């Protein structure tokens, strides 16, 4: 009985730690997303490199390798158009990671742009489209919340 109790406690502590990791990664992701919204390729590139480094520093988690691969492609993208082109893969993989973590410390919104047929994650419910920036800033909708 005692072993089961400690196993449950360890599992819950691990789950809580993973949720904290996701909160940290969500902050890094959000910086990239906001730079794409602003159309700032340099900041998006710098933030992508930091996001990549943060993923490398985190403990192993489900989809870690997939997320590393996607963010590495983003970090290597040299132009705003290329960054936006690979951002959907980063976003969908990151959302799967968020879902695997369960409830995180902050609410995250999974948003969708029907014009681009692409997703992104946001800390804000308000739509700010990273794929079109100022030309179609509010194009999109919230499709899921965690």
ZIJOWO-V503747 format. One record per residue. SS is DSSP state (alpha for helix, beta for strand, coil for the rest). OMEGA is omega in radians with two decimals (NA if undefined). Layout:
# ZIJOWO-V503747
SS	OMEGA
SS	OMEGA
This chain:
# ZIJOWO-V503747
coil	-3.13
alpha	3.14
alpha	3.12
alpha	3.13
alpha	3.14
alpha	3.09
alpha	3.12
alpha	3.12
alpha	3.14
alpha	3.14
alpha	3.13
alpha	3.11
alpha	3.10
alpha	3.12
alpha	3.12
alpha	3.12
alpha	3.12
alpha	3.10
alpha	3.09
alpha	3.09
alpha	-3.12
alpha	3.10
alpha	3.12
alpha	3.14
alpha	3.11
alpha	3.08
alpha	3.11
alpha	3.12
alpha	-3.10
alpha	3.10
alpha	3.09
alpha	-3.11
alpha	-3.13
alpha	3.09
alpha	3.09
alpha	3.07
alpha	-3.11
alpha	-3.12
coil	-3.07
coil	-3.08
alpha	-3.12
alpha	3.13
alpha	3.10
alpha	3.11
alpha	3.12
alpha	-3.13
alpha	3.09
alpha	3.11
alpha	3.09
alpha	3.10
alpha	3.11
alpha	3.13
alpha	3.12
alpha	3.10
alpha	3.13
alpha	-3.09
alpha	-3.11
coil	3.05
coil	-3.14
coil	3.09
coil	3.13
coil	3.13
coil	-3.12
alpha	-3.11
alpha	3.10
alpha	3.14
alpha	3.08
alpha	-3.12
alpha	-3.11
alpha	-3.12
alpha	3.06
alpha	3.08
alpha	3.10
alpha	-3.12
alpha	-3.14
alpha	-3.11
coil	-2.99
coil	-3.11
coil	3.12
alpha	3.12
alpha	3.13
alpha	3.09
alpha	3.13
alpha	-3.13
alpha	-3.13
alpha	-3.07
alpha	3.12
alpha	3.12
alpha	3.08
alpha	-3.06
alpha	-3.12
alpha	3.11
alpha	3.11
alpha	3.13
alpha	3.08
alpha	3.10
alpha	3.09
alpha	-3.13
alpha	3.13
alpha	-3.14
alpha	-3.06
coil	-3.11
coil	3.10
coil	-3.10
coil	3.13
coil	3.11
coil	3.07
coil	-3.10
beta	3.07
beta	-3.00
beta	-3.01
beta	3.06
beta	-3.12
coil	3.13
coil	-3.13
coil	-3.03
coil	-3.07
beta	-3.07
beta	2.95
beta	-3.14
beta	-3.13
beta	3.02
coil	-3.13
coil	3.09
coil	3.14
coil	-3.12
coil	2.98
coil	-2.96
coil	3.14
coil	-3.09
coil	-3.12
coil	3.12
alpha	-3.03
alpha	-3.11
alpha	3.09
alpha	-2.99
coil	-3.04
coil	3.11
coil	3.09
coil	3.13
beta	3.03
beta	3.13
beta	3.14
beta	3.13
beta	3.07
coil	NA
